[in-house]
Amino acid sequence: MLNLKQLTLILFLIAGTYSAFPQLGFSHEIGVIAGPVAFQSDFGVRKDLKTDAGNTGVGIGIIHYINFAYRADCNCYSTDTYFNDHFKLRSEISWNKTKLDHFGQWVDNPKRSYDKLRSHHGEANNFDIGMQLEYFPRSIRSFQAFGYQFAPFVSLGVHYTSYNPKVYTDEPDGNISNPNNFFGPWVNGQSSVSNVISDKPGTTWSTVGSVGVRYKLTVLSDLMLDLRWQYYYSNWIDGLNHTLDSNKANDWLVWLNFGYIYYLD
């Protein structure tokens, strides 16, 4: 999990960034997001519909924007530049949780040798804090003035992630340190089962990209639909990091979130 020093440093950097912008008079927006998460990890079979549909969870978050197109200090538009009229800076605190199981051809096989796959379960729990820069191809000013009701956008940013996976087994002793309780090819040749299976919490960075659209609801509020892709720079987010050839990428997720945004100034 995030320790106090790490959390303090991240919050200080974000606060320092945002403290500079109010001096320039830019306005603010705040919102909430929530929606389903599809978690892609070492559980299940790659490119398998059952895995994609089965390993799904939920995410929630609080978001904040700096709106460069409008000045709160004078209740007027800012300088008419391309950046001010097409970009917003978004910060976010969010959490997602996904229960994980093995799906696909191996667990569907009636052979007893795959019982260890069927009995292995996990859970991904992630706390995120970070920033994204959002680009709106159409004018933000025109959107705020009801020139049109839909404003598409794309975004890219970096998040700091604190992960806390959980590992379960249905084997009689329930011991996650016992290599006999897990799929043999994962742990063969390993000095310890903890080299491939672990419920140890940790932290990592992640890249976040999304595509979405806003709908102008009222003068001071928008609805948002946002499809996010998030790639973690760790393969331990799900608590499983086996060494088979199928383990070709770190953990990542897709999150379809629905949001409500309110203009503060």
C-alpha positions in Angstrom: 0.0 0.0 0.0 1.0 3.6 -0.2 3.2 4.6 2.7 2.9 8.0 4.3 6.0 9.5 2.6 4.9 8.4 -0.9 1.3 9.7 -0.4 2.5 13.0 1.0 4.9 13.5 -1.9 2.3 12.7 -4.6 -0.3 15.0 -2.9 2.3 17.7 -2.6 3.2 17.5 -6.3 -0.5 17.6 -7.3 -1.3 20.4 -4.8 1.7 22.4 -6.1 0.6 22.0 -9.7 -2.9 23.2 -9.0 -1.9 26.0 -6.7 -0.2 27.7 -9.6 -3.3 27.7 -11.8 -5.7 29.5 -9.5 -3.3 32.4 -9.6 -3.9 32.6 -13.3 -7.7 32.6 -12.7 -8.6 29.4 -14.4 -11.9 27.7 -13.3 -12.5 24.3 -11.8 -14.8 21.4 -12.3 -15.4 18.4 -10.0 -17.1 15.1 -10.7 -17.7 11.5 -9.8 -17.2 8.4 -12.0 -18.3 4.7 -11.7 -18.6 1.7 -14.0 -17.6 -1.8 -14.9 -14.0 -3.0 -15.2 -12.6 -5.8 -17.3 -9.3 -6.9 -15.8 -6.7 -8.6 -18.0 -4.2 -10.7 -16.1 -2.6 -14.1 -15.8 -5.9 -15.6 -14.8 -7.8 -17.5 -17.5 -6.9 -17.7 -21.2 -5.6 -14.9 -23.4 -8.1 -13.6 -26.0 -10.9 -15.8 -24.5 -14.5 -14.5 -24.3 -15.2 -16.4 -21.1 -12.2 -14.9 -19.4 -13.0 -11.4 -20.6 -16.6 -11.7 -19.5 -15.8 -13.5 -16.2 -13.0 -11.4 -14.8 -15.0 -8.2 -14.4 -15.4 -5.9 -11.5 -16.2 -2.3 -10.6 -14.4 1.0 -10.3 -15.4 4.3 -8.7 -13.6 7.7 -8.5 -13.6 11.4 -7.8 -12.2 13.7 -10.6 -11.2 17.3 -10.8 -10.5 19.5 -13.8 -8.8 22.7 -14.5 -10.7 24.5 -17.3 -8.3 26.8 -19.2 -11.1 28.3 -21.4 -12.8 30.2 -18.5 -11.5 32.5 -15.8 -13.1 32.3 -12.4 -11.6 35.6 -11.2 -13.4 37.8 -13.7 -16.3 35.5 -14.7 -15.1 35.7 -18.4 -13.3 33.7 -21.0 -9.6 33.4 -20.9 -7.2 34.4 -23.7 -8.3 32.8 -26.9 -5.5 30.3 -27.6 -5.7 26.8 -29.1 -4.5 25.2 -25.9 -7.0 27.1 -23.7 -9.9 26.1 -26.0 -9.1 22.5 -26.5 -7.3 21.1 -23.4 -8.3 20.4 -19.8 -6.1 19.0 -17.0 -7.7 16.2 -15.0 -6.7 14.8 -11.7 -8.2 11.7 -10.1 -8.5 9.5 -7.1 -10.1 6.2 -7.8 -10.4 2.6 -6.7 -11.3 -0.6 -8.5 -11.9 -4.2 -7.5 -12.2 -7.4 -9.5 -12.7 -11.0 -8.5 -10.6 -13.3 -10.6 -11.0 -16.9 -11.7 -9.7 -19.2 -14.4 -11.9 -19.7 -17.4 -11.5 -21.2 -20.8 -10.4 -24.5 -22.3 -8.2 -25.7 -19.4 -10.8 -25.5 -16.6 -13.5 -26.8 -19.0 -11.4 -29.9 -19.5 -12.8 -32.7 -17.2 -9.4 -34.1 -16.5 -8.6 -34.0 -12.7 -5.1 -32.6 -13.5 -6.8 -29.2 -14.0 -8.5 -29.2 -10.6 -5.8 -26.9 -9.2 -6.8 -24.3 -11.8 -10.4 -24.5 -10.8 -9.6 -24.2 -7.1 -7.4 -21.1 -7.5 -9.1 -17.7 -7.1 -7.9 -14.2 -6.7 -9.0 -10.6 -6.2 -7.4 -7.4 -7.5 -7.8 -4.2 -5.4 -6.2 -1.0 -6.7 -6.1 2.5 -5.4 -5.1 5.2 -8.0 -4.0 8.8 -7.9 -2.8 10.7 -10.9 -3.3 13.1 -13.7 -4.4 13.1 -17.4 -4.4 15.8 -20.1 -7.6 15.7 -22.0 -7.9 17.0 -25.6 -11.2 18.2 -27.1 -11.1 18.4 -30.9 -14.1 20.8 -30.8 -14.1 24.2 -29.1 -14.6 24.0 -25.3 -16.0 27.6 -25.4 -18.7 26.7 -27.9 -19.6 23.6 -25.9 -20.0 25.6 -22.7 -22.2 28.1 -24.6 -24.5 25.3 -25.9 -23.1 25.6 -29.4 -23.4 21.8 -29.5 -24.3 19.2 -26.8 -21.7 16.5 -27.4 -18.0 17.1 -26.9 -15.7 14.1 -27.7 -12.3 13.9 -26.1 -9.2 11.7 -25.8 -6.8 11.7 -22.9 -3.4 10.5 -21.8 -1.7 10.5 -18.4 0.1 8.7 -15.6 -1.3 7.3 -12.3 0.5 6.0 -9.2 -1.2 2.7 -8.1 -1.3 1.0 -4.8 -2.3 -2.6 -5.3 -3.4 -5.2 -2.6 -4.2 -8.5 -4.3 -5.9 -11.4 -2.5 -5.2 -15.1 -3.2 -7.5 -18.0 -2.4 -7.5 -21.8 -2.8 -10.3 -24.3 -2.3 -7.8 -27.0 -1.4 -8.4 -28.6 2.0 -5.6 -26.8 3.9 -6.2 -23.4 2.1 -2.5 -22.7 2.3 -1.3 -20.4 -0.5 2.3 -21.1 0.4 1.9 -24.8 -0.4 3.0 -25.5 -4.0 0.9 -28.6 -4.1 -2.2 -26.5 -4.0 -1.5 -24.8 -7.3 -1.2 -25.7 -11.0 2.1 -27.6 -11.3 3.6 -26.0 -14.3 3.5 -22.6 -12.6 5.7 -23.6 -9.6 7.9 -26.4 -11.0 11.5 -25.3 -10.8 10.7 -22.4 -8.5 12.4 -22.2 -5.1 9.2 -20.9 -3.5 5.6 -20.6 -4.5 5.9 -16.9 -3.6 7.9 -16.5 -6.7 4.8 -16.9 -8.8 1.8 -16.4 -6.4 1.7 -13.7 -3.7 -0.8 -11.6 -1.8 1.9 -9.1 -0.9 0.7 -5.5 -1.5 2.9 -3.0 -3.4 3.0 0.1 -5.5 3.7 0.8 -9.2 3.1 3.4 -11.9 0.6 3.0 -14.7 -0.2 4.6 -18.1 -3.8 5.7 -18.6 -5.4 6.5 -21.9 -9.0 7.0 -22.7 -11.6 8.1 -25.3 -14.9 9.6 -24.3 -17.6 12.2 -24.8 -19.3 14.8 -22.7 -23.0 15.7 -22.9 -24.0 19.2 -21.9 -26.8 18.8 -19.3 -27.1 22.3 -17.9 -25.0 25.5 -17.9 -23.1 24.1 -14.9 -23.1 20.4 -15.4 -22.2 17.7 -17.9 -22.7 13.9 -18.2 -19.6 11.9 -19.3 -19.0 8.5 -20.9 -15.3 7.4 -20.8 -13.7 4.2 -22.0 -10.3 3.8 -20.3 -7.3 1.6 -20.9 -4.8 1.3 -18.1 -1.5 -0.5 -18.3 0.4 -1.3 -15.1 4.2 -1.5 -14.9 4.0 -4.6 -12.7 2.7 -8.1 -13.2 1.8 -8.6 -9.6 -1.5 -6.6 -9.6 -3.5 -9.9 -9.6 -1.2 -11.8 -7.2 -0.1 -14.2 -10.0 3.1 -14.0 -12.1 3.8 -17.4 -13.6 6.7 -18.0 -16.0 4.9 -19.8 -18.8 5.2 -18.5 -22.3 1.6 -17.3 -22.2 2.7 -14.6 -19.7 3.6 -12.0 -22.3 2.5 -8.8 -20.7 1.9 -7.0 -17.4 -1.6 -6.7 -16.0 -3.9 -4.2 -17.5 -7.6 -3.3 -17.5 -10.4 -1.6 -19.5 -12.8 0.5 -17.6 -16.1 1.9 -19.0 -17.1 4.7 -16.6 -20.1 7.0 -16.4 -19.6 10.4 -14.8 -21.3 13.5 -13.6 -19.3 16.8 -13.7 -20.2 20.0 -12.0 -18.6 23.4 -12.8 -17.5 25.1 -9.6 -16.8 28.6 -11.0 
